[in-house]
Amino acid sequence: MNMASSSRCMVGSGGPRAMRTAFRGSRMSSVVVRASTTIADRKKKVPKFPFVKIQGQEEMKLALILNVVDPNIGGVLVMGDRGTGKSVAINVVEGDSFNSDPDDPKSMGPDCLLRWKNGETLVSVKAPTPLVELPLGATEDRICGTIDIEKALSEGIKAYEPGLLAKANRGILYVDEVNLLDDGLVDVVLDSAASGLNTVEREGVSIVHPAKFIMIGSGNPSEGELRPQLLDRFGMSVNVGTMVDKEPRIQMVLDRLAYDKDPDAFCASAQPEQDALKEKAMKARDALRKVKISMELQLLVSDICSRLNVDGLRGDLVVNRAAKALVAFEGRNTVTKEDIGRIAPLCLTHRLRKDPLDPIDTGFKVKLMFMRLTDPEFQKREAAALKKVEEAAKAPKKGGAWGGLP
């Protein structure tokens, strides 16, 4: 989603290609951070396909947008055909490998935090939200970062090479083919996703830095299932299939051909829609705190999760957060019963225990449970159908009727 506008970043003193920021002090209290990329390196050479031009994947688009509005939802799992998404702008520190927030010490990397504690003013500039892809072949050192033990022992400074988790801080971590990711790497990513911190320890030398990110994963379910622990970490889940409706399919093909012919012109034509969507998402972020949800609806959410045997409380929390984000995005201030019905399947489907012999889709189970608890007409029809079944079972059988084995 090319919702990238600018955001504030701190102006650093290093070069555009490589930086070293060293802080002198007592032994082993200094930090050297080597940054391989800076804000200038993140500039896009070829414009990405506009988010607003994606056809027929409304659930996926909604899930991505709601995570932009409230990153605490916990990310999106897209299974099936590959999806795409971009981001809105955030405040980061220029040249800083941790995308530090100049106004929030909890989101600062170790070097910027030390400068902030020393009373230094962190000047900021604007930059797009970082979008970091985690490849399947990545090693643990590439993900977490590495410490130069020789420099730590000889010079008494912590020379740290930031990894992918540092670059994804306050941004988006995209994991393609997430169901094929090595279990050891999955554990590393899950620990950071849960705590919002990444800890690197080598030979008694330790570095801790913020790693709070929106995790977006995609994969093909036919290539393997996800571990339950990883499934539960994703706030929302969307099953994406090939479009079968003729009109949106044709429109998507035409848009793609136009994009391939002239990416700049095509993206320029979609820029007004992109800007409008970005502005709407930014306003929703500001309005999120004002959105209210009644105790009655919160009890309804917990009742649905309980009846569906959803393990843990993450499902309850995510439904509440996603419903409030939806209301804020649509410019309202009160969550309704209908909002819960729209959001619940996206937040709970992947959390249900799957029975391979059950013909009912798990997403339909969530919708069915919601209707049972909220729709009086549906309750009457279901009660009438159940009554007919009971009456048929009690009715005397006619002579010669099959009654089963004795």
N, C-alpha and C positions, 0 to 999 in steps of 0.2 A: 504494500500500500504506500505509494509515493506521497506520504503525508509529511515528508521531510521539509520543515522550514528550518529556521535557525534557532540556536539556543545559546545561552551564555556559557563562556568558558574562560578560565583564568589564563592570562598571558604569561608564558614561560620565557626563560632566558636562553634556552638551548636552540640548536639548529633545527631545520625542518626535517632532516633525515634521521638523526640520532641525537639523543639527549642523555646527559648524565647530571643528576641532581644529587649532590653530596652534602650531608649535614655533619659537621664536625662536633664532637662532644666526647663523652667518656667512651671507653673501649666497648665495642659491640653495640653502641647506641646509635651509630650512624646508619643511614640507609642510602644505597645507590640503586636507582631504578633505571634500567636501560630500556628505552622505548624504541621499538623498531619502526613504528608508524606514528604520525602526528595527524592533526586535524587536516592539514593540507593534503595528506596522502589519501584521505577518505573521500575526496571529491569524486563524483561519479563521472566517468568519461562518456558512457553511453546511457541515456535515460532508460529507466526501467518501464516495463509495461504498466500503464496506469491502473491503479487499484479499482477505480470506479468503472472501468471498462470490462471487468470480469463479469461474465454472464452466467446465470443459472446456479450460482453457488451462494445463495443468500445466507444460509446458516453459517457457513464458514466465514463469510465476510462479517456477519454480526458478531460471531465469537471473537474474531480478531479485534474488531473495533471496541468491544466491551473490555478486552484486556488492555487496550490503550487507555480507556477511560479509567479503569481501576486495575493497576498491575497486581494488586493483592489477590485477584481471582486465581492466579496460578498457572496461566498459560493455556495453550490449546494443543490438542492432539488431533491431527488430520490423517485419517486412514483412508486408503483408496487412491484415487488419482491425486497427483501432486497439486498442492495449493501454493499461493503466494501471498505476501503481505509486506508492508513497509511500516513506517512509524512516524510519530510526531516528534517535535523537537524537545530537547531537555537542556538544562544548564550543566555544562561540563567545564573542566579546566583544560585549557589548551596545552598540548604537549604532555599532558598527564595520562599515563597508561591506564588509569583506573576510572576515567570519566568522573572525577570527583565533583561533587556539588559544592560550590564555593560558599553556600549558606547553610549546609548541613554537615556537621562534623561526623555523623554516623555514616555518611556516604563518601567520606574522604579516604584516599589511599594513605599509606604510612608516611610518605614524604610530605604531602599537602597537609596532613593532620599535624605533623610536627611544626610546619611553618605557621599554621593557624594558631597552635598553642604558644608559639613564640611571639605572637602579636602581629605577624606580617599580614598585610592586606592582600587578599587574593582577588586580583582583577579578572574579570570574566569577559568572554566573548561568546558568540553563538555558533552552534554546530549541530548537525543532524544526529538523531539517536543512533547509537552504534548497533549494527546488525551483524552478528558474528555467527559463522557457520562452523559447526563441529563435525569434521570429517570422520568417516569410519576408521581410517587408519591412524588416527591421532594417538599419541602416547600420553601417559599420565603426566610426564613433565611438560608436554606441549599444552595440556589442559590447565594444569595447576601453576605452572611456572617453575623455574629452577633457581637455586642459590649457588653462587660461586663460593665453594667451601675454602678454596685456596686463598682467595682474597679476604674471606672472613677471618681466617686464622692468622694470616700474615699482617694484614693492615687493620684488623679490628672493625671492619665495616660490613654491613649486610648487602652484598651485591646481588640484586634480585632481577631476574629476567621475567617480566610478567607473561602469564599464559592467556589462554582464551577466556578463562573465567574473569580475569581482570579486565580484559577488553570488553566483555559483555556486561560489566557492571552498569546498572541504570539503563540498560538497553534490552536487546532481544538476543537470546541464544537459540539458534535454529539447528535442529538435529535431523538431518535427512536420513531415511531408513533407520529410524530410531529402534525398531524391533530387531535390528541386526547389530546393534552396538554391543561391544564387549561388556560382560557383567561387571568387571572391575572398574571400567570407566563409568558405567551407570551408577555405581555406588558413589564415586567421586562427585558426579554431577548432582545426585540426589542430596548428598550432604550439604552442598553449597546452596541448592535450591531451598532446602528446609531451614537453614540457619541464616542465609544471607551473607555468610562469611566463607572465605577460603583460607585454610591454614596450610602452609608449606613448612615442613620440618626436615632438615637434613643435618645429621651429625650434631645434634644439639642446638643448631641454629634454627630459629623459628621466625616466620613472617606471617602476619595475619592482615588481610585486607578485605574490604567489602566486596561481595559478589552477589548483588541483588539484581535478578534479571527475570524477564518474561521468557519462559521456555516454550518454544513451539516445535513440535515434532511431527514428522510425516513418515508414512510407511505404507507398504502393501501387506495387508493381513494374510495373504496367501503365502508370504515368505516366512511367516513365523509369528507367534503370539508374543505380546509384551509380558514381562514379569508383573505380577500384581502390585509390587511395591512401586514400580515405575508408573503404572496406570493410575494409581491413586494420587501421584504427585501432580498430574495434569488437572487443572481446574475444570476445563471443558473438553469435550470430545465431539468431533464431527466426522461422519462417514460421507465421503465425497465419491460420487459416481459420475460416469459419463453422461452428458446431457442427451436426453432423448427428444425433448421438445424441439420442433423444427426451427421456430423463429429465433430463440436465443442461441441455438447452435450455429445457425447461418450468420447471425450478427457477430458471434465470437470469431468465426473464421474470417469474416470480412475485416474486422478490427485487427486481427493478427496480421493479415496480409498488408493492410495499410501501415501497421507498425513496422513490419519488415522492410517495406519500401522506403519509408522516411520516418525513423523513430522520433527525430526532433519535432517535425511538423505534427505528427500524430499526438505526441505528448503535450505539445503546446495547445492543441485543440481541446484536450481534456483538462488543461490546467485550471480553468474556472471551477469545474466540478471538484477537482482535487482540493483546491483552496477552500471551497465551501465545506467539504467534508472535514478537512483539518480544523477549520474554525469551529465547526459544530462539536468535534471531539474535545477541543481545548475548553470550550464553554462547559461541556459536560463534566470535565475534570474539576472545574471550579465549583460547579453546582452540586457535586456529589455529596458533600457534607450536609447539604440542606435536605436531602431526600429522606423521607421517613417511611418506615415499615411498621405496621401494627403488630402487637403481640399475637393477635389472632392468626395473622398470616405466618408469623414465625413458628407458631405451634403447628400450623398446617404443614409447613415444610418438614418439621421434625417428625410429624405423624407419617408423612409420605415415606421418608427415609427409613423409619422404623418398620413400617409394614412391608417395605421392599427388602428388608434385611441388609441395608447398606452398612458395611463395616466402618467403624470410626465416626468421627464428627466432621470430617472434611467436607462431605457432601452437603451437610446442613449449612456450613459456613459459606461454601461457594455459591449455593443457590441464593442465599441472602445477599451476598455481595453482587452477584451478577444481576439480580433483579433490580437492585438499587442503581447499578450502572446503566441498565437498560432505560430506566425511568429518567435518569439524568440526561442520557443521550437523546431521548425523545422530548426533552424540554418540560417534563412534569416534575412534581415534587412528592408524590405519594404512590407507593407501590400498591397495585391492585391484585386481585385474585387471578386475573387474566395474565398478568405479567409472570406470576409464578408458573402458570401452565405453559407459557412459551419457553421459559428458561430451564425448567426442571429436567426435561429430556436431555438437553445439552450438557448438563452438569452431573447427571446421575447414571446415564446409560452405561458408561464404561466402568462404573463402580459395582454393578450388579454381578452376582455370581452366575456364570454362564453354564447352562446345561446343554451339552451337544445334542441331546435327544428332544429338547423343547423346541417346537416349531414356531413359537411366538418370539418375535424380535424383542430385545430388551428395551429398545426405545419405545415400542408400543406398550410394553408393560408399565412404563412410567406414566404415559398418557392415560392408560386405563385406570391406574390407581388414582390419578388426579381427578378423573371424572367420577369415580366411585365416591370420593370424599367431598366433591364440590357441586356436582350436578344432580339436583333432585329428580329431574326427568329420567336421567340415566339410571339412577337408583331404583326408580319405580319399574322401569323396563327390565332391569336385571332381576328384581325381586319377582316380577311376574313370570319371567322365563324359568327361574328356579322353582317356583311353585308348580308350573306345568310339569317339570321334570319329576318332582316329588309325587305329584298326582299320578303320573304315568307309571311310576314304579310301584305304587300301591294298588293300582287297578287290577282286578282279577284277569288272568290270562284266559283266552278262548281255548277251547279244546283243540288239541293238536299244535298249539303254539309252542315254540321252542322256549324252554325254560332253563336251559343249561344242563350240565351234567349232574346226576344225582349225588 
